[in-house]
Amino acid sequence: MQGKIRVGYNYIDTPDKCCVRREYCMFFFLFISILITGAMLWFASLLTDVKIDFKQTSIAAGASSLTSAVPVFGWPLSFIVLFYLLRYFSKADIWPDIILVVLTSKILTILFGMIMIQIFY
């Protein structure tokens, strides 16, 4: 049943071609991910009293996201890039400041995701 989506007990025809190219969707979601991660890092820096601007956290999040696309070594390398750029922009110590900012931003991102699921699901 290619070209059909099941909705309840009925099947609906789907268009053969999407009106938006797949690459545009990938860039859109990458941009949204960078903005959300940058915002959560900025908010976490406010909570932990580390001075970083939103622009700087967005640059760090973007560089980390792009670095994570490298096969095999991307994920650990993205954390190194994130910590390095946050350290470079804030001039704060790695421990406890930058590590607390990253941990707090991850907790805030999980909470934000749970709230979005409750609202839109």
N, C-alpha and C positions, 0 to 999 in steps of 0.2 A: 504494500500500500504506500508506495512512494508518492509524495506530493499531498498527503493527507495527514491531518493532526486529529487525534482523538480528543474530543471534549465531551465528557460524560459518556453516554452511550452512542453518540453521533460522531461521524467523521466529517471534517471540514476540509475543503480543497485549499491548498496553499499555493501561492504564486510560485512559478518555476524560478524566477529570478528575483533577488532582493534589490530594492531600489538604492541601497547603500553598499558600497564596496566593503569587503571584509577588513581591508587595511585601514580604512577610515574609522571603523568601529574600534579596532585595536588601539589606534592613536587616541581616540576619544576616551576610552577607558583607562589608558595609561595616564592621560592628562588628569582625569578625575582622581585616579589613585594618588598621583603626585600631590594634588591639591589637598586631599583628605589627610594624607600622611604628613604633609607640611603643616597643616592646621593643627593636627594632634601633637606634633613635635613642638610647635610654638606654644600651644596651651600647656603642655607638660613643662616647658621651660618656664612659663609663668608660675606654675605650681611649685616647682623646685627652686625658684629664684635664680635661674641661670639666664643671663641676658643674651638672647638671640632674637633677631627680627624674623618676621614671617617669610620675607624674601629669602633669607639665608637658610631657613629650615626647608623651604620648597626646593632650593637649589640642591641641598644635601639629599633630600628625598628623591629628587629627579636623578641625580647621579647614582644613587644607590639602586634605584629601579632599573636604570639602564645597565649598570654593572651586573645585576642579577641575571641578565639575559645571556651572559657568557656561559657556554656549556661547561658542565662538570664543576668548575671552580667559582661559578657566579654567585651562588648563595653565600658562602663564607666571605668571598671577596666584597660583596655588597655591604656586609656588616663592617668590614674594615674601612671601606670608603665612607660609610655613614659616620662612624666614630671619628675618623680623621677630619672630615669636613666640619662636623659639629665642634670638635676641639679647635680647629683652625678659626672658625667664625666666632666662637664664644670666648676663647682664651681661658677656658675653665679646665680643671683637672679631669682626667678620665674617670678616676674614682674619687669620690662618689658621684660627682656632678653629672657627667655625660652618661654614665651607665644608668643613673636614676632617671634622667630625662628620657632615655630610650625605653626603659622598662615602664615608666609612667605613660608614655605615649602608646605603647602596645596595649596596656590595660585600657586606656581611653578608647583606642580603636576597637577593641573587642566590645566594650560597652556601647559605643556608637553603632556598631554592626547589629548588636542585639536590639537596640532601640529601633533601627531602621527595619529590621525584620518584623518587629511587633507592629510598626506603623503600616508597612506596605505588604505584609503577607497576610 
